[in-house]
Amino acid sequence: MLEEQKKCSTPACRDDVRARYAELDEQRNQELAATCQQDITSCETLSAQLQADAPKIQALADKLRRSGDGNTASVIGWLVPGSNQMAQDIITSSIVAQRDGPAASAMATGAQIIASGVGGVKPGVSVGAKSNSSSAILGNKTVAQFEKSLSTLPPGERVAQIKAVVASVTIANGMVKDSKLSRLNGRDVYRANDGNLYAVDTQHGRFEVINSKNGKHLGEVDFDFKQTKPADKSGGHDLKVK
């Protein structure tokens, strides 16, 4: 990523590079469980590589911060480790599943979610169902703290951070990206266990909840799946589903 950014002459170009690499990390993590099932050795190799890279990433972030490049430092020191930790959790669950069975893997996944502070609050059938969760979203930040931090970021970095958090939240809650609908609507769309669609709002760091059958907007929720806005009846937030 840094090598590509060096070739950029504008902040917008550098922001685009960050966002693209965040998308690649998200795609890697989404596909990782299937990859590990087919070739556990390659996942073990990746795990060792991620462990070896961790101190190097932190050292690079510290160097960038000292040089005055705080924006890049925050991406390197916060987003990359968060995405890599999610990959490590998936690999660990896959190894446990192959060694001890799916039930043991589910227990390991639950322990990882609690330890990481992601929370694992599954989307409910009714939009905005009350939740007692006090989950944190990466870096021990609560949802409210995360949303507040977005307001100080340049657009490209804000999108990159939101996409990194979305990758963690969706994997933890068993949500799967629908590539066809994402392309059709020009935004990331996920299918959840409650039967609804969740479209990512990369401006505010929220999910737009959508009826999967007719594309109608059901409301907006934060990354703790608590309702923040009611359904938009005007059709402005509806999605194409066919």
N, C-alpha and C positions, 0 to 999 in steps of 0.2 A: 504494500500500500504506500509506504513512504517513498519508494522509488518512483512510483507513478505520480505522486503529489509533487515531487521535485520538478517534474516536467510541466506543471501547471503554472500559468501566469496570472490567474485570478483566484480569489477566494471561492467563487462559485464552482470553479473547476475542482478545487481541493475538496469542497463539500460533496460534490458528485462522486468523487473517488471513495470517500469515506462511506457514503450511503451504499455504493455498489459492493464494497467489501463486507458491510454489515449484512447485506442480502445474501452474499455467498456463504457467510458463516451460518446464517439462519437455514439456508438450504442444506448445508452439511449436517446440521444437527437434526433437521427433519428426516433426513435419509439415513441417519447413522444406525438406528436400531435394525433396519433391514440389512444394512451392510454388515453389521456385526453378526447377524444370524447366518449370513452366507460365508463370512470369512472372519472368524473371531481373532485370528492371528494378526490381521491387518489392523484391527481395532486395538489390540494390545500394543502394537507398535505405535499407533497414533497416541495412545495414552501416555506411553513413555516419552514421546516427543513433546507432548503438551506439558508434562511435568518438568522436562528439561528447559522448556522455553519460558516457564513462569518467572524465574528470577531475571532472565534477560529482558523480558517485557517490562518488568517493574523498573529495572535499571534504565531502560530507554525512556520510560515515562518520566523518571526523575530528571534525566538529562534534558529532556525537552522542556520540562517545567522550569528548570534553572536558566535555560536559554531564553525564556520569555514566551515560548509557544504553548500557552496554557490550553488552548483548544485541542490541539493534537495530543497533548499530554493526557487530557481527560479521556480521549478516545482510547489511546494505547493503554492507559493505566486502569481504566474502569470498564469500558465496553468489551475489550478483547478478553480480559480475564473472566468476565461474567459469562461470555459465550463459551469459552474454553472449559469453564467449570461445568456448564450444562452438558457439554460433550463428555466430560469425564463421568458425570452421573449416569448418562445413557450407557456408556461402555461398562461401567460397574454393574448396572442392572442386567445388561446382556450377558456378562460373564457369570453372574450369579444364577441367571435363568438357565444357562446351559449346564452349569455345574450342579445346581440344587433344585431346579424346577421353577415354573412360573410363579407359584405361590411365594417362594422365597424372594423372587425378583420383585414382586409387588410390595413385599415388606421392606425391601431395600430401598425401593423408590420412595415409599412413604417416609422413611427415615431421612432420605436425602432432601426431600421437600421441606420437612420440618427444620432440618439443620440449616438449609440455605435461606430460610425465611420467605420463600415464595408463597407458601400458604396452601396451595392446592385446592382452592375453593372452586368447586365445579359449577359451571353455569346452571342456573335453575330454569324450570319451565316458565315461571312467571318472571317477567322483567323486573329487576329491582328488588327481588326477594331479599328480605333482611338477612344480614350475615353478621355474626359476632367476630368474624376474622379480623385480626390486627396484622395481617400479612405485610411483609416488607418486600420491596421490589429491588433486588440487587443492591449490593453495597449497604445493606441494613437500612434502606430508606423505606418509609411507609409510602403508600400510594399518594397521599396528599403532599408529602415532601418531594416525591418524584415529580409530580405535576408542577409544583412551584418552581423546581429547578429548571424546568423546560423553558420558562419565560425569559431566562437570561442567555439562552443559547442561540447561535446563528442558525438559520434554517436547515442547512445540511447536517450539522451536528445534532440538532433536535430530532430530525428524521432518523438518523443513525441510532441514537439512543432509544427512541421509541421502538424501532424495529428489533433491537437487541432484547429489550424487555418483553416484547410480544413473543419472541422466540421462546423465552423462558416460561412465560405464562401459558402459552398454548400447549407446549409439550407437557408441562406439569398437570394440565387439566384434560389431556387426551384429545385436544382439538387438532384437526388436520386441515392443512391449507388446500383449498380447492383451486388448482391452477387454472382450470378453464374459466371459472367465474371471476378469478382475479384478473385474467387477461381481458375478459369481456367488459369488466367495469373499471379497469385501470387503477385498481387498488387491491391490497391484499385482503382476501376473504377466506375465512375459516369455517369449517363445519364443526359443531359441538355435539356432545352427547344428548343435549336436550332437544335436538332436532332443528334448532335455529342456526342461522348464519351470523357470523360476527365479522363485520368489515372494520378494518383498522383506520382510525382517524389519526393521521400522522401530523396534524397540526396541534391537536390538544392532548394526544396521548390517551385516547378513549376507544371503545368499541361501539359501533352502531349495530344494534341487534335487528336482524332482518328475518321475516318469515320466509322460510326456504321454499315454500310452495308458490307464493305469489309475489315475492320480492318486496312486500310492504314493510315499511319502517315500524319497528315495535318500541323503539326507545334507545337511549344512549346509556352505557354503563362505563364505570372506570375499570381499572385493571384488577380491582377486587370484586368486580361484578356487582357493584352497587349502583343503582340507577341514579343518573345525574340529570337526565332530561327525559320528558315523556315522548311518546310517539309523535312524529311529524306527519300530520294528515295531509300536508300540501303536496306530497309526492316528491319533494326535493331531495329526500334522503333514501328513496326507494332504490332497489338494485334490479338489474336485469338477471333473471334466473334461467332463461331459456335461450 
